[in-house]
Amino acid sequence: MRVHVDSSKCQGHNRCYALAPELFDVDEYGNAFELNDGVVPVELEAKARLAANNCPEFAIIIED
């Protein structure tokens, strides 16, 4: 699984970072981006889905 943050949609709510700091970080403007080229370890897949489901802007894309 991979995750990607669509930077054109991200508004800096940072819910993804709050829920899955192992997968996301924020830049100096407060916008999120994926870590590790978006590769999600199997043990963090549930966190990735939780982060995507809690993004108010639907900016997180999951590729299975």
Rosetta blueprint (number, residue, H / E / L):
1 M L
2 R E
3 V E
4 H E
5 V E
6 D L
7 S L
8 S L
9 K L
10 C L
11 Q L
12 G L
13 H L
14 N L
15 R H
16 C H
17 Y H
18 A H
19 L H
20 A L
21 P L
22 E L
23 L L
24 F E
25 D E
26 V E
27 D L
28 E L
29 Y L
30 G L
31 N L
32 A E
33 F E
34 E E
35 L L
36 N H
37 D H
38 G H
39 V E
40 V L
41 P L
42 V H
43 E H
44 L H
45 E H
46 A H
47 K H
48 A H
49 R H
50 L H
51 A H
52 A H
53 N H
54 N L
55 C L
56 P L
57 E L
58 F L
59 A L
60 I E
61 I E
62 I E
63 E E
64 D L
